[in-house]
Amino acid sequence: MKWVRVEHEGRPVFGLLEGQAIRLTSLTWAEVLAGGEPDRRGTLPLAGAKLLAPVERPAKIVAIGQNYWDHCREQNVAPPEKPIIFTKFTTALNDPGGLLVWSAELTQAVDFEAELAVIIGRPARYVADTEALDCVFGYTSANDVTARDLQYGDKQWVRGKSLDTFAPMGPVLVTADEIPDPQALRIRSELNGRVMQNSHTGEMIFNVAYLISYCSRAFTLEPGDVLLTGTPDGVGHFRKPPVYMQHGDTIAIEIEGIGRLENTCQVI
């Protein structure tokens, strides 16, 4: 199934994407995650619908750094021996089509990072690699937007990763049964129509199952939590010269089987 979250009559509603139409339901986010049976509360045409991030604000967004072989090669760094874990504040959550907003006084080096986002469906604590994917509800596309000057100037990553609007996700949430192998997906980003990243989730150093298992040994992953799995090569910061997003730019993230997430930049 392909779940969307859409604004309808002034409030967010979960629905199923069926072709070019959205079948509205009365299910809550908790009921969606629990596998509740979708009812039918009317339909909306996809064209013109205001899509929201296909998840409600999670308890936590767990992110992984330097998790693609090609991303390590472009930095000329050794691949990590174990996953690098950080977090993005959940207030950074943003919608498909939402503005990426930042102050020029705060940062002048805002970068894009195409990422596969994993949505946890049931509690994961001390789960084995072989059972980890059973804890996944589904997947969506995400952009781990990053203020590089803050990230490296602070000597840690949280502030530079967590500015409001810096975690757009969507446009749809594809349930795990439709993506049996999360390591077999094309992933790319385009800045103003120019392809910047063009890779494959098979380039991950630590695969999705291992990441879930690894995290679960330290803290519980709860239903609705989001795991960002790292970005491939081609980000702006490591280009020569660097390419950072500017006012009015459009950045698009596209993952095979999930769809295209587009956002426009606004510098204030």
C-alpha positions as CSV (number, residue, x, y, z in Angstrom):
1,M,0.0,0.0,0.0
2,K,1.0,3.6,-0.5
3,W,-0.1,5.8,2.3
4,V,-0.3,9.6,2.1
5,R,-1.2,12.3,4.6
6,V,-3.2,15.1,3.1
7,E,-4.9,18.3,4.3
8,H,-8.7,17.8,4.0
9,E,-11.2,20.3,5.4
10,G,-8.6,22.0,7.4
11,R,-7.1,19.0,9.1
12,P,-4.6,16.2,8.3
13,V,-6.1,12.9,7.1
14,F,-4.5,9.6,6.2
15,G,-5.4,8.1,2.9
16,L,-4.3,5.5,0.3
17,L,-3.0,6.5,-3.0
18,E,-4.8,4.6,-5.7
19,G,-3.7,5.7,-9.1
20,Q,-4.4,9.4,-9.4
21,A,-6.9,9.4,-6.5
22,I,-6.5,9.4,-2.8
23,R,-8.9,7.2,-0.8
24,L,-9.5,9.0,2.5
25,T,-9.8,7.0,5.7
26,S,-10.6,7.8,9.3
27,L,-7.6,5.9,10.7
28,T,-5.3,7.6,13.2
29,W,-1.5,7.4,12.8
30,A,-1.4,4.7,15.5
31,E,-4.1,2.7,13.7
32,V,-2.2,3.0,10.4
33,L,1.0,1.7,12.1
34,A,-0.9,-1.1,13.7
35,G,-2.2,-2.3,10.4
36,G,-5.7,-1.1,10.8
37,E,-8.2,-1.9,8.0
38,P,-8.6,1.2,5.9
39,D,-12.2,2.3,5.6
40,R,-13.5,4.6,2.8
41,R,-14.4,8.2,3.7
42,G,-14.5,9.6,0.2
43,T,-11.8,10.3,-2.4
44,L,-9.8,13.2,-3.5
45,P,-8.0,13.7,-6.8
46,L,-4.2,13.6,-6.4
47,A,-3.9,16.6,-8.6
48,G,-4.2,19.7,-6.5
49,A,-4.2,17.8,-3.2
50,K,-2.1,19.4,-0.4
51,L,0.2,16.5,0.6
52,L,1.8,16.5,4.0
53,A,4.7,14.5,5.4
54,P,3.3,10.9,5.3
55,V,4.2,10.5,9.0
56,E,3.1,12.4,12.1
57,R,5.8,14.0,14.1
58,P,7.8,11.0,15.5
59,A,9.2,10.6,18.9
60,K,12.7,10.6,17.4
61,I,14.5,10.9,14.1
62,V,17.6,8.7,14.2
63,A,20.1,9.4,11.4
64,I,23.2,7.7,10.2
65,G,26.3,9.4,8.9
66,Q,28.8,8.3,6.2
67,N,26.9,5.1,5.4
68,Y,27.6,4.9,1.6
69,W,30.8,3.6,0.1
70,D,30.7,6.2,-2.6
71,H,30.1,9.0,-0.2
72,C,33.2,8.0,1.8
73,R,35.2,7.8,-1.5
74,E,34.2,11.3,-2.5
75,Q,35.4,12.6,1.0
76,N,38.6,10.5,0.7
77,V,37.9,9.1,4.2
78,A,38.0,5.5,5.4
79,P,34.6,3.9,5.8
80,P,33.4,3.8,9.5
81,E,33.9,0.6,11.4
82,K,30.5,1.0,13.1
83,P,27.5,3.2,12.3
84,I,27.8,6.9,13.1
85,I,24.5,7.8,14.9
86,F,23.1,11.3,15.4
87,T,19.7,12.8,15.6
88,K,17.6,15.5,13.9
89,F,15.1,17.3,16.1
90,T,11.6,16.3,15.2
91,T,10.6,20.0,14.8
92,A,12.6,19.9,11.5
93,L,9.9,17.7,9.9
94,N,8.6,19.2,6.6
95,D,6.1,18.4,3.9
96,P,6.4,17.6,0.2
97,G,6.3,21.0,-1.5
98,G,7.1,22.7,1.8
99,L,9.6,25.6,1.9
100,L,13.1,25.0,3.1
101,V,13.7,28.1,5.1
102,W,16.9,29.5,6.7
103,S,18.4,32.8,7.7
104,A,21.4,34.1,5.8
105,E,22.7,35.4,9.1
106,L,22.8,31.9,10.5
107,T,24.1,29.8,7.6
108,Q,25.4,30.3,4.1
109,A,26.2,26.7,3.3
110,V,23.0,24.7,3.1
111,D,23.4,21.3,1.5
112,F,21.1,18.5,0.3
113,E,21.2,14.8,1.1
114,A,19.0,12.2,-0.5
115,E,18.1,9.5,2.0
116,L,15.9,6.4,2.3
117,A,13.8,6.9,5.4
118,V,12.7,3.8,7.4
119,I,9.4,4.0,9.4
120,I,9.4,1.7,12.4
121,G,6.1,-0.2,12.8
122,R,6.6,-2.1,16.1
123,P,9.0,-1.7,19.0
124,A,12.5,-2.8,18.3
125,R,14.7,-3.6,21.3
126,Y,17.6,-6.1,21.1
127,V,16.4,-7.4,17.7
128,A,18.6,-9.6,15.6
129,D,19.6,-8.7,12.1
130,T,17.5,-11.5,10.8
131,E,14.4,-10.2,12.5
132,A,15.0,-6.5,12.1
133,L,13.0,-5.9,8.9
134,D,9.9,-7.4,10.6
135,C,9.9,-4.2,12.6
136,V,9.6,-1.9,9.6
137,F,6.2,-0.5,8.7
138,G,7.4,1.2,5.5
139,Y,9.7,3.5,3.6
140,T,9.7,7.1,2.3
141,S,12.0,9.5,0.7
142,A,13.8,12.1,2.8
143,N,16.2,15.0,2.4
144,D,18.6,15.3,5.3
145,V,19.1,19.1,4.7
146,T,22.3,20.2,6.4
147,A,23.9,23.6,7.2
148,R,27.5,22.6,6.7
149,D,29.1,25.6,8.3
150,L,27.1,24.9,11.5
151,Q,27.7,21.2,11.3
152,Y,31.5,21.5,11.1
153,G,31.8,24.8,13.1
154,D,29.9,23.3,16.1
155,K,32.1,20.1,16.1
156,Q,29.0,18.1,16.3
157,W,26.0,17.7,13.9
158,V,22.7,18.3,15.7
159,R,22.2,22.0,15.2
160,G,23.3,22.0,11.5
161,K,20.9,19.1,10.8
162,S,18.0,20.3,12.8
163,L,16.9,23.8,11.6
164,D,13.2,24.1,11.3
165,T,12.0,22.7,7.9
166,F,15.3,20.7,7.4
167,A,13.6,17.2,7.3
168,P,11.2,17.0,4.4
169,M,9.7,13.6,3.8
170,G,7.4,12.1,1.3
171,P,5.5,12.2,-0.9
172,V,4.2,8.7,0.0
173,L,4.9,6.0,2.6
174,V,5.2,2.7,0.9
175,T,4.5,-0.3,3.1
176,A,7.3,-2.8,3.6
177,D,5.6,-5.6,1.7
178,E,6.0,-3.6,-1.5
179,I,9.7,-3.1,-0.9
180,P,11.0,-6.6,0.0
181,D,14.6,-5.5,-0.4
182,P,15.5,-2.0,0.7
183,Q,19.0,-2.5,-0.6
184,A,17.8,-2.7,-4.2
185,L,16.6,0.9,-4.9
186,R,17.9,3.6,-7.1
187,I,18.3,6.9,-5.2
188,R,19.0,10.4,-6.7
189,S,18.8,14.1,-6.2
190,E,18.3,16.9,-8.6
191,L,19.0,20.6,-8.0
192,N,17.1,22.8,-10.4
193,G,16.8,19.9,-12.7
194,R,20.5,19.0,-12.6
195,V,21.3,15.5,-11.4
196,M,23.5,15.8,-8.4
197,Q,23.3,12.3,-6.7
198,N,22.7,9.1,-8.6
199,S,23.4,6.0,-6.7
200,H,21.8,2.8,-5.3
201,T,20.9,1.7,-1.8
202,G,23.1,-1.3,-2.3
203,E,26.0,1.1,-1.8
204,M,25.1,1.3,1.9
205,I,28.0,0.2,4.2
206,F,25.6,-1.0,6.9
207,N,22.3,-2.2,5.5
208,V,18.8,-1.4,6.9
209,A,18.5,-4.6,8.9
210,Y,21.9,-4.1,10.5
211,L,21.1,-0.5,11.4
212,I,17.9,-1.4,13.1
213,S,19.5,-4.2,15.0
214,Y,22.5,-2.0,16.0
215,C,20.4,0.9,17.2
216,S,18.1,-1.5,19.1
217,R,20.9,-2.6,21.3
218,A,21.3,0.9,22.7
219,F,17.7,2.3,22.7
220,T,14.2,1.3,21.8
221,L,12.9,2.1,18.3
222,E,9.2,2.8,18.8
223,P,6.4,2.7,16.3
224,G,6.5,5.9,14.2
225,D,10.2,6.5,14.7
226,V,12.1,7.4,11.6
227,L,15.5,6.1,10.7
228,L,17.5,8.0,8.1
229,T,20.0,5.6,6.5
230,G,22.6,7.9,5.1
231,T,23.3,9.7,1.7
232,P,25.3,8.6,-1.3
233,D,27.9,10.7,-3.2
234,G,27.3,13.9,-5.1
235,V,26.3,16.2,-2.2
236,G,27.1,19.9,-2.7
237,H,29.7,20.3,0.0
238,F,32.3,17.9,-1.5
239,R,32.1,19.2,-5.0
240,K,34.8,21.4,-6.4
241,P,33.8,24.2,-6.1
242,P,31.1,23.4,-3.5
243,V,27.5,23.8,-4.5
244,Y,25.1,25.0,-1.9
245,M,21.4,25.7,-2.2
246,Q,20.3,29.3,-2.8
247,H,17.1,31.3,-2.5
248,G,14.6,30.0,-5.1
249,D,16.3,26.8,-5.8
250,T,14.3,23.6,-6.2
251,I,15.7,20.4,-4.8
252,A,14.2,17.0,-5.6
253,I,14.8,13.6,-4.0
254,E,13.7,10.5,-5.9
255,I,13.8,6.9,-4.7
256,E,12.7,4.0,-6.9
257,G,9.3,2.7,-6.0
258,I,8.6,5.6,-3.6
259,G,8.4,8.8,-5.7
260,R,9.7,12.3,-6.0
261,L,10.0,14.7,-3.0
262,E,10.4,18.3,-4.1
263,N,11.0,21.4,-2.0
264,T,11.9,25.0,-2.7
265,C,14.4,27.1,-0.8
266,Q,13.7,30.4,0.9
267,V,16.4,32.5,2.4
268,I,15.2,35.1,4.9
